[in-house]
Amino acid sequence: MAYLDEISHKIGDGMYLNMADKIKRVHENLIDAKTNDDDVFYYTSDDNNDEEQRSQEHIQCLRHDISESIEKMHEEYDNMKKYYKHIIECKLIQRITSRIKQESIEYWCHKNINMVSVRDEHRYIDSTPQNWYHTDLIGSCDGKINSWTWGNLLEHGLRTIVIEIGNEGEISIAKKGFIHLDELSLSTLKKLPDFEKQIYNEYRDIRNVAISNMKNLWELEYKKSQGILEILEFKCASCEEQLRVLNEPIYTRDFWDVEGDILFSGTRMIDTPI
């Protein structure tokens, strides 16, 4: 403006005013530009700080996710070992041992104690106090499990057996009350050994179905644990990949081996650098 004033006498008033106005506009633009530059520098600095803080928070979050996933791995692996133990314990009954015979007789008695005759509605198996078989179905009169025997069943539950395998006359007598072995025909007596085997075999088949079903349930739980462990391992690997992109160190950790179906423990803690 000072230079324009010096030459003002050489130019007309109109040109002077026009040039003065333009100089003013240029000056104002320069001031605005400087102000904007200062503002950009100020806010860029804050943005960088915020970005660094967010980056560190993200890194800590990733490491926390890894630690948490490994803790869950161990919990699920413990569950998986329990499921495997249950699977091993689910063995089908192959041989009719003395124990199985006792359980078979007990099961058969429990099943038949409350059966009633359509005709007279009397209990098939006597439950009077003097008999070996109690109404509370807990065993024999002496409370010992070895009282669940075929011999005791013949002595105190013969009428129920006769109703199943006897002839019409024997069934009629049995339904009216007590019946003794001496009253049975030869054909019925011959059926007794096969009926005894039938009790054992039916119990074995029922137990084996239950055992198979239970084993299937444990195997299903086992597979669920495998899937959970695979997901947790994938989550850890994903977090570690993000850390690599951020040029962050990856630490030794426990990991789930999908192929080996085992959880390996590292020799160092997870936060110990390699």
C-alpha positions in Angstrom: 0.0 0.0 0.0 2.9 2.4 0.7 4.2 1.9 -2.8 0.8 2.5 -4.3 0.6 5.8 -2.3 3.9 6.9 -3.8 2.6 6.6 -7.4 -0.9 7.7 -6.7 -0.3 11.1 -8.4 0.6 9.2 -11.6 -2.6 7.2 -11.8 -6.2 8.2 -11.8 -8.4 7.9 -8.7 -10.4 5.0 -10.2 -7.4 2.9 -10.9 -6.0 3.7 -7.4 -9.2 2.5 -5.7 -9.3 -0.6 -7.8 -5.7 -1.6 -7.0 -6.1 -0.8 -3.3 -9.1 -3.1 -3.2 -7.2 -6.0 -4.8 -4.2 -5.5 -2.4 -6.6 -5.6 0.5 -8.1 -8.9 -0.8 -4.7 -10.5 -1.2 -3.7 -9.5 2.3 -6.9 -11.0 3.7 -6.3 -14.2 1.9 -2.8 -14.5 3.1 -4.0 -14.0 6.7 -6.7 -16.7 6.3 -4.2 -19.1 4.8 -1.8 -18.7 7.7 -4.6 -19.2 10.2 -5.7 -22.4 8.4 -2.1 -23.7 8.4 -1.8 -23.1 12.1 -5.2 -24.9 12.7 -4.1 -27.9 10.5 -0.9 -28.3 12.4 -2.7 -28.1 15.8 -5.4 -30.6 15.0 -3.1 -33.0 13.1 -1.0 -33.2 16.3 -4.0 -34.2 18.4 -5.2 -36.6 15.8 -1.8 -38.4 15.8 -2.0 -38.7 19.6 -5.5 -40.0 19.4 -4.5 -42.5 16.8 -1.6 -43.7 18.8 -3.7 -44.1 21.8 -6.3 -46.1 19.9 -3.6 -48.3 18.4 -2.2 -49.1 21.8 -5.7 -49.8 23.2 -6.3 -52.1 20.2 -3.1 -54.0 20.8 -3.9 -54.5 24.5 -7.4 -55.7 23.5 -5.9 -58.2 21.1 -3.5 -59.5 23.8 -6.3 -59.7 26.3 -8.4 -61.7 23.8 -5.5 -64.2 23.4 -5.0 -64.6 27.1 -8.8 -65.1 27.7 -9.0 -67.6 24.8 -6.2 -69.7 26.2 -7.8 -69.7 29.7 -11.1 -70.9 28.0 -9.1 -73.5 26.1 -7.8 -75.1 29.4 -11.3 -75.1 30.8 -12.8 -76.8 27.7 -9.9 -79.2 27.5 -10.6 -80.3 31.1 -14.2 -80.9 30.1 -13.1 -82.8 27.1 -11.0 -85.2 29.1 -14.0 -85.8 31.4 -16.1 -86.6 28.4 -13.5 -89.0 27.1 -13.3 -90.8 30.4 -17.1 -91.3 30.3 -16.9 -92.6 26.8 -14.3 -95.2 27.8 -16.4 -96.2 30.8 -19.4 -96.9 28.5 -18.6 -100.6 27.8 -21.3 -102.9 26.5 -22.2 -106.0 28.6 -20.7 -109.0 26.9 -20.7 -111.7 29.6 -23.5 -112.6 32.1 -21.5 -112.3 35.3 -22.9 -113.0 38.8 -23.2 -109.2 39.2 -25.3 -109.0 36.1 -27.5 -111.8 37.2 -28.2 -110.1 40.5 -29.0 -106.8 38.7 -31.2 -108.7 36.3 -33.2 -110.4 39.0 -33.6 -107.0 40.8 -34.7 -105.3 37.7 -37.2 -108.0 36.8 -38.7 -107.9 40.3 -39.0 -104.1 40.2 -40.7 -104.4 36.9 -43.2 -107.0 38.1 -43.9 -106.1 41.7 -46.8 -103.8 40.9 -48.3 -105.8 38.0 -51.8 -106.9 38.8 -54.1 -109.6 37.4 -56.9 -108.5 35.2 -59.1 -111.0 37.0 -58.5 -110.6 40.7 -56.1 -107.6 41.0 -53.7 -109.4 43.3 -50.0 -108.6 43.2 -48.0 -111.2 41.2 -45.1 -111.1 43.7 -46.0 -111.4 47.4 -44.9 -108.3 49.4 -45.9 -109.5 52.9 -43.4 -108.8 55.7 -42.2 -112.4 56.0 -41.2 -112.6 52.4 -37.6 -111.8 51.2 -39.0 -109.2 48.7 -40.0 -105.9 50.3 -42.6 -103.5 49.0 -40.0 -100.7 49.2 -38.0 -102.6 46.5 -34.6 -102.2 48.3 -33.6 -105.8 48.4 -33.9 -108.9 50.6 -35.0 -109.3 54.2 -31.3 -109.2 55.3 -30.6 -106.1 53.1 -27.8 -107.8 51.2 -27.6 -107.5 47.4 -26.6 -111.2 47.1 -30.2 -112.0 48.0 -31.2 -111.0 44.5 -30.9 -114.5 43.2 -32.8 -116.9 41.0 -33.3 -119.2 44.0 -34.9 -116.6 46.0 -37.1 -115.5 43.1 -38.3 -119.1 42.7 -39.1 -119.3 46.4 -40.9 -116.0 46.8 -41.9 -115.0 43.3 -42.8 -118.3 41.6 -46.5 -117.3 41.1 -45.4 -114.4 38.9 -43.2 -116.7 36.8 -45.9 -119.3 36.5 -48.3 -116.7 35.2 -45.9 -116.1 32.4 -44.8 -119.6 31.5 -47.3 -122.0 33.1 -50.3 -123.8 31.6 -53.8 -122.7 32.1 -54.4 -124.7 35.2 -51.2 -123.5 36.9 -51.9 -119.9 35.9 -55.4 -120.2 37.5 -53.9 -121.5 40.7 -51.1 -118.8 40.7 -53.6 -116.0 40.3 -55.6 -117.3 43.3 -52.6 -117.3 45.7 -49.4 -119.1 46.5 -48.1 -121.9 44.3 -45.2 -124.3 45.0 -42.7 -126.0 42.6 -44.2 -129.4 43.4 -47.5 -128.3 41.8 -45.8 -127.5 38.4 -46.0 -129.8 35.5 -42.8 -131.3 33.9 -43.2 -129.1 30.8 -43.4 -126.0 33.0 -40.4 -127.1 35.1 -38.4 -127.5 31.8 -39.1 -123.9 30.8 -37.6 -122.5 34.0 -33.9 -122.6 32.9 -34.8 -120.8 29.6 -36.9 -118.3 31.5 -34.0 -117.5 33.8 -31.7 -116.9 30.8 -34.4 -114.8 29.2 -34.4 -112.5 32.3 -30.6 -112.1 32.1 -30.6 -111.6 28.3 -33.4 -109.0 28.3 -31.7 -107.1 31.1 -28.4 -107.1 29.2 -30.1 -105.9 26.0 -31.8 -103.1 27.8 -28.6 -102.1 29.6 -26.7 -102.1 26.3 -29.1 -99.9 24.6 -28.9 -97.4 27.5 -25.1 -97.7 27.5 -25.0 -97.0 23.8 -27.2 -94.0 24.0 -25.2 -92.6 26.9 -22.0 -93.2 25.0 -23.4 -91.3 22.0 -24.3 -88.4 24.2 -20.8 -88.2 25.7 -19.3 -88.5 22.2 -21.5 -85.6 21.1 -20.2 -83.5 24.0 -16.7 -84.5 23.1 -17.1 -83.3 19.6 -18.6 -80.0 20.8 -15.5 -79.4 22.9 -13.3 -80.1 19.9 -15.2 -77.5 17.9 -15.0 -74.9 20.7 -11.2 -75.5 21.0 -10.8 -75.1 17.3 -12.7 -71.8 17.4 -10.6 -70.5 20.3 -7.4 -71.5 18.5 -8.6 -69.7 15.4 -9.4 -66.6 17.4 -5.9 -66.6 18.9 -4.3 -67.0 15.5 -6.4 -64.2 14.1 -5.4 -61.8 16.9 -1.7 -62.7 16.3 -2.1 -62.0 12.6 -3.4 -58.5 13.5 -0.5 -58.0 15.8 1.9 -58.9 13.0 0.3 -56.3 10.7 1.0 -53.7 13.5 4.6 -54.9 13.8 4.0 -56.1 17.3 5.9 -59.1 18.7 4.2 -62.4 19.0 4.6 -64.3 22.3 4.9 -68.0 23.1 1.6 -69.5 24.2 -0.4 -72.7 24.7 -2.1 -73.9 21.6 -4.7 -76.4 20.4 -3.3 -79.0 18.0 -6.3 -79.9 15.7 -4.5 -82.8 14.1 -3.2 -84.3 17.3 -6.3 -83.5 19.3 -4.3 -82.2 22.2 -3.6 -79.0 24.0 0.1 -78.2 24.1 1.5 -76.0 26.9 4.3 -73.6 26.0 7.5 -73.6 28.0 7.1 -69.9 28.7 4.3 -67.7 29.8 2.2 -66.0 27.1 3.6 -62.6 27.8 7.2 -63.7 27.5 8.7 -62.6 24.2 10.3 -65.2 21.9 
